[in-house]
Amino acid sequence: MKAKHPTTINTLPQTTIENILCFLPIREAARTSILSREWRYKWTTIPKLDFCSSTLSKGKNNEKLPYDIASARKNMDESCKLVNAIHQVLLMRQGPIHEFTFNLIGTYNYFELDQIIFHLSRNHTVKKLTLAFDYISPYKLPLSAFSLHQLTDLDLCYVNLDHQPIFSGFGSLRSLSLIEVKISTKAFLHLLSNCPSLKRFNLRGDIGSKDCTIIELFECLPAIEHLTIWGICDHPWLVLDSIPEELPTTLIHLKYFRFNEICFIDDHGLTFLAVLIKCSPNLEKIELEICIVDYYEICCGILEEYSDVRLEHLKELEITCFRNLKHEMEFVKFILARSPKLKKVILYGFVEKDDESDILTILSQAPRASPEEIVVRCIPNCSYC
């Protein structure tokens, strides 16, 4: 009987080897070329390229210089090393690039990065693009990036998108994250309206100098399923001039919503939240982080405008930085009374151990649409807040 050949890493399918190499930093993946003649160019076909601080070797510098000069020189050295590394990798490519990540802190030669993005837009079908910088030296995204029509995921951090809204958008984009980007309201709405397949959207930071209405935002997100919004507590760029009886837009696909830094003690954040709930009939989970502020102007009458709201599919409500204030409790009661499938309410916040039983008692006595027992867990001395 003929003996079976043992399975070795060299006999694995090429796609499996590529998947293994994708878990390694690009520098380590390139080192596999010394394993054997068969492995010399295997790393050049991996479809995922991730360039960050760990990509670069940590060289020793024994020269003693003032801190600011040494820091500037270090950034310049890292910039040169990084650009050279990217060019070498692109030069040796033998397959398509589906994911490209550039995540570094410091000052870099952005002209070189413009050329790299232009190369990607002309020669590769990039599906996932991540560009992350710091607030000291944000990067202006070149127009060539808008030629990446195959993009499904786009993550930008401290990037300038303040172009004239002439680009055609990303027809295949499913996930978009904008962290502290610079973009005008007009360009922002133009970008979203030209991403008809967008299902996940994460937004942190102010948008433009002109107010954007809640209805304008919702009209640009017809297919959204997961929505996360940060930081409109101190600088509310999102407004609603009046509360309409019927909203022109229904977010029928929205299942998950997270609102960070919502302010419950004025009418801005709560109005946005109430409008969102009303136009999201299939919402399954709400997560909120309440903004801690120093003034106490209690909002009144906002929730009364939405007494007819029903959340037929809501299963979970989670709130962090909960302080057991009147308006916060009223919102939780509002959700309890209108959510027949609600299974879990989790409150993380500034409460003493003795207050936990009081909260449980109040909520257990409040009108509930759900026949199931609601689990409430309050964490004293909440570290999240």
FENFEN-V992548 format. One line per field, one symbol per residue. phi: phi as a letter, one per 20 degrees, with the letter a starting at -180 (. if undefined). psi: psi as a letter, one per 40 degrees, with the letter a starting at -180 (. if undefined). Layout:
BEGIN
phi = ???
psi = ???
END
This chain:
BEGIN
phi = .fffffecffeffgffffffffeeggfffffffefaffegdfffdfeddcdbgffefefecefecggffffffffffffffffffffffffegcbfddcccccbdpeceffffgfffffffecbefdccccccdffcfdeffffffeefegdccccclcedfeffdfencfdfdcccddledbfgffffffffdcfefdcbcccofdlddfdegfffffecfdfdccccdmdfecfedccfbeffcefccefefdccccemfdedceffffgffffffecfdfdbccccefecedceffcnffffcfefcdfdfdbcccdmecmegfffffffgfgfccfdfdbcdddaeceffffffffffffefgceefffeedcddflfffe
psi = hhiihihiddeiidddddddddeiidddddeeeediddededdeehehhhhadediigihhehhiidddddddddddddddddddddddddeheiihdhhhhgihahigdddddddddddddeighdhhhhhaiddgihhhidddeegeehdhhhhhfihfgihgeieahdehdhhhhhfihiiddddddddefgeehdhhhhhiihaehihiddddddefdehdhhhhiffddghehihdihidhiehhgeehdhhhhhfiheeaecddddddddddegeehdhhhihhhhieifhhiiedddefeehhgdehdhhhhifhefidddddddddddeegeehdhhhhhagiiddddddddddddeihheheihhhhhhhifhed.
END
